Amino acid sequence: MKLAITGGTGFVGAHLIAAAVAAGHEVTALTRRDRDARDGIHWVRGSLEDRQALEALVADADAVIHVAGVISSPTAAGFELGNVAGTLAMLAAATAGGVHRFIHVSSLAAREPKLSLYGASKARAEELVRGSGLDWAIVRPPAVYGPGDKETLELFRMAKLGLMLMPPRGRLSVIHADDLAGLLLALTRSDAPSSLTIEADDGKPNGWTHREFAQALGRAVGTRPTIVSSPGILLRLAARADQLFRGPRAKLTVDRAAYFSHKDWVVDAKLGAPENLWRSQVPTPDGLAETAAWYREQKWL
């Protein structure tokens, strides 16, 4: 198939493109800067605000996989531009280009739109997809990890140091980036179901408690860390301090602190992927160990 992919230069997108090329698909991907030529990939220079670039991106595509989005912004406008306007632009390009299959990568945060600006923007983007008239599927990943990820890197570093500051007591689901890529590709198949929202994870029933996941991270890096559950107010104070010292480079914003403080980020089993379409292939202990080894090779850990 010929696949048009946004967000291909990011963490999840890189895993998706690698999987697509390995499966024999032809990929057209959006990039803001020039990229080295790679077999099976045609790079289109531009952004989600560039209509001509989006027209070139979707030309003759069999399906669009919209991965691009904003996960951290100090303002609502940043989320609105990256997640809502960007999705609308891609839907318009797909419609104008005659592409019917549209796979949208959302987030579990969309279930709680009142909790964070990020979640609210993802929920609005989902509404646009559902009302687009296209042949659509929405995937809401939980926490995504794997080689190349800079978001969970801090957790690995804390585990290595032996002291893990975790959110308030609660539960979460996780998924390896390769598993997520496999699901997105499966949804492009001609026999894949349409008009559905999927919440997919590693297959662990009822997810992980924050303590269980911290312990698994410790095993992946060879430590038995002390685990401290931080009250939500401390997370918010830490977020303000991070923004004060690192400004726009802050990893923990107040908005993200609100998101992390929620006690239930476990996928809804009723929204799982059909078993004849996709199943998780990466056990999380193995995936965490692989990710830790990759971080060491890169001298990140």
C-alpha positions in Angstrom: 0.0 0.0 0.0 0.9 3.6 -0.3 0.7 5.3 3.2 0.7 9.0 4.0 2.1 9.5 7.5 2.4 12.6 9.6 4.6 12.7 12.7 7.0 10.4 11.1 10.1 12.2 12.5 8.9 11.7 16.0 9.3 8.8 18.4 6.1 6.8 17.5 6.3 7.9 13.9 9.8 6.6 13.5 8.7 3.2 14.7 5.7 3.3 12.4 7.7 4.1 9.3 10.3 1.4 10.1 7.5 -1.2 10.4 5.7 0.1 7.3 8.8 -0.1 5.1 9.7 -3.6 6.6 6.2 -4.8 5.6 6.8 -3.6 2.0 4.6 -0.5 2.1 5.5 2.7 0.2 5.6 5.6 2.6 5.2 9.3 2.0 6.0 11.3 5.2 5.9 14.9 6.2 9.0 16.6 7.5 9.9 20.2 8.5 13.5 19.9 7.3 15.4 18.0 4.6 16.0 14.3 5.3 18.5 11.8 4.0 17.0 9.6 1.2 15.8 6.2 2.4 14.5 3.2 0.5 10.7 3.1 0.6 10.2 6.6 1.9 9.4 9.8 0.1 9.8 12.8 2.3 7.5 15.9 1.7 8.9 19.1 3.1 6.3 21.1 5.0 4.0 21.3 8.0 0.4 20.8 8.9 -0.2 24.5 8.1 1.1 24.1 4.6 -1.8 23.1 2.3 0.4 22.4 -0.7 2.6 20.1 1.3 -0.4 18.2 2.6 -1.8 17.9 -1.0 1.5 16.3 -2.0 1.6 14.1 1.0 -1.7 12.5 0.4 -1.5 12.2 -3.5 -2.4 8.7 -4.6 -2.3 7.4 -1.0 -4.3 4.4 0.0 -4.5 5.5 3.7 -3.5 8.4 6.0 -2.0 7.7 9.4 -2.1 10.9 11.4 0.4 10.6 14.2 1.5 14.2 14.5 0.4 16.2 17.5 1.5 18.4 20.5 1.9 16.7 23.8 3.2 19.6 25.8 2.4 23.3 25.5 2.3 26.2 28.0 -0.9 27.5 26.4 -4.2 26.3 25.2 -3.5 27.9 21.8 -0.5 25.6 21.3 -2.6 22.5 21.8 -5.4 23.9 19.6 -3.0 24.6 16.7 -1.1 21.3 16.9 -3.9 18.9 17.8 -7.2 20.4 16.5 -6.3 22.6 13.6 -3.6 20.1 12.5 -6.1 17.3 12.4 -8.7 19.4 10.6 -6.1 20.3 8.0 -5.2 16.6 7.5 -8.9 15.6 7.2 -9.4 18.3 4.6 -6.4 17.2 2.6 -7.5 13.6 2.7 -11.0 14.5 1.6 -9.8 16.7 -1.2 -7.2 14.1 -2.3 -9.8 11.3 -2.5 -8.2 9.3 0.4 -10.9 7.4 2.2 -9.1 5.5 5.0 -8.0 7.8 7.9 -6.2 6.4 11.0 -6.0 8.9 13.8 -3.7 8.6 16.8 -5.3 10.2 19.8 -4.6 9.6 23.5 -6.3 8.1 26.6 -6.3 11.7 27.7 -9.2 12.4 25.4 -11.4 10.4 27.8 -11.0 13.2 30.4 -11.2 16.4 28.4 -11.9 18.5 31.6 -8.7 17.3 33.2 -6.1 18.9 31.0 -5.8 21.2 28.0 -4.0 18.4 26.2 -6.9 16.0 26.8 -9.5 18.6 25.7 -7.6 19.2 22.4 -7.4 15.5 21.7 -11.2 15.1 22.4 -12.0 17.9 20.0 -9.8 16.3 17.3 -11.6 13.0 17.8 -14.9 14.8 17.2 -13.6 16.2 13.9 -12.5 12.7 12.8 -15.9 11.1 13.6 -17.7 13.8 11.7 -15.4 13.8 8.7 -17.4 11.4 6.5 -14.2 9.4 5.9 -13.6 5.7 6.6 -12.0 6.3 10.0 -10.5 4.6 13.0 -9.2 6.3 16.2 -6.5 4.7 18.4 -6.0 6.0 21.9 -2.6 4.8 23.1 -1.8 4.8 26.8 1.8 5.5 27.9 4.0 4.6 24.9 7.6 3.5 25.5 10.5 2.0 23.6 13.9 2.8 22.0 14.1 6.4 21.1 11.6 7.7 23.6 12.6 10.8 25.5 9.4 11.1 27.6 9.9 7.9 29.7 13.7 8.4 29.8 13.4 10.4 33.0 11.7 7.4 34.7 14.5 5.1 33.6 17.1 7.5 35.0 15.3 7.7 38.3 15.1 4.0 38.5 18.9 3.8 37.9 19.5 6.3 40.7 17.4 4.2 43.0 14.8 6.7 43.9 11.5 7.0 41.9 9.1 9.8 42.5 5.8 8.5 41.1 2.4 10.1 40.7 -0.3 9.6 43.4 -1.4 6.0 43.8 -3.2 4.8 40.8 -3.0 2.5 37.7 -1.9 2.9 34.1 -1.6 0.9 30.9 1.4 0.9 28.7 2.3 -0.1 25.1 5.6 -0.6 23.3 6.0 1.6 20.2 6.4 -1.4 18.0 3.1 -2.9 19.1 1.4 0.5 18.5 2.9 0.6 15.0 1.7 -2.9 14.3 -1.9 -1.9 15.3 -1.8 1.3 13.1 -0.6 -0.7 10.1 -3.3 -3.4 10.7 -5.9 -0.7 10.6 -4.9 0.3 7.1 -5.9 -3.2 5.7 -8.9 -3.3 3.4 -10.6 -5.7 5.7 -10.0 -3.7 8.8 -13.2 -2.5 10.7 -14.2 1.2 10.4 -15.8 3.8 12.6 -14.3 2.5 15.8 -12.2 3.8 18.7 -9.6 1.5 20.0 -7.7 1.6 23.4 -4.8 -0.8 23.1 -2.1 -1.8 25.6 0.4 -4.6 26.4 -2.4 -7.0 27.4 -1.9 -6.9 31.1 -5.4 -7.1 32.7 -6.3 -4.0 34.6 -3.0 -2.4 33.8 -0.1 -1.7 36.2 -0.2 0.0 39.6 2.3 2.9 39.6 4.4 0.9 42.2 4.3 -2.2 40.0 5.5 -0.2 37.0 8.3 1.5 39.0 9.5 -1.9 40.2 9.5 -3.2 36.6 11.6 -0.2 35.6 14.0 -1.0 38.4 14.4 -4.6 37.2 15.0 -3.3 33.7 18.0 -1.2 34.8 19.1 -3.7 37.5 18.1 -1.8 40.7 15.5 -2.0 43.5 14.5 1.6 43.7 12.8 3.3 46.6 9.4 4.4 45.4 7.7 7.5 46.6 4.1 8.4 45.6 4.0 12.2 45.2 0.7 14.0 46.2 -0.8 15.9 43.3 0.0 19.2 44.9 3.7 18.4 44.9 3.5 17.5 41.2 2.0 20.8 40.5 4.6 22.6 42.5 7.3 20.7 40.7 5.8 21.6 37.4 5.8 25.3 38.3 9.5 25.0 39.4 10.4 23.2 36.1 8.7 25.9 34.1 10.5 28.6 36.2 13.9 27.1 35.6 13.6 25.6 32.1 10.9 27.9 30.6 9.6 26.5 27.3 12.0 23.5 27.6 10.2 22.3 30.8 9.3 18.7 30.7 6.7 18.9 33.5 4.1 21.6 32.8 1.2 22.3 35.1 -1.1 20.8 32.5 0.9 17.6 32.4 1.0 17.5 36.2 -2.8 17.5 36.2 -2.8 14.6 33.6 -0.2 12.5 35.6 -2.2 13.0 38.8 -5.3 11.2 37.5 -5.6 7.7 39.2 -7.0 5.7 36.3 -5.1 5.6 32.9 -6.0 2.0 32.2 -7.5 1.1 28.8 -11.1 0.1 28.6 -11.2 -3.6 27.7 -14.5 -3.1 25.9 -12.6 -0.8 23.4 -9.8 -3.3 22.7 -8.7 -4.2 19.2 -10.5 -7.1 17.6 -8.4 -10.2 18.2 -8.4 -11.2 14.6 -6.9 -7.8 13.7 -4.2 -7.3 16.3 -2.6 -8.6 19.5 0.2 -7.2 21.6 3.5 -9.0 20.8 5.9 -7.3 23.3 5.7 -8.3 26.9 6.4 -5.2 29.0 9.3 -6.6 31.1 11.1 -7.6 27.8 10.3 -4.2 26.2 11.6 -2.3 29.2 14.8 -4.3 29.3 15.3 -3.7 25.5 14.6 0.0 25.9 17.1 0.3 28.8 19.8 -1.5 26.7 19.1 1.0 23.9 19.4 3.9 26.2 22.8 2.6 27.4 24.0 2.2 23.9 23.1 5.8 23.1 24.8 6.9 26.4 21.4 8.3 27.5 21.3 6.2 30.6 
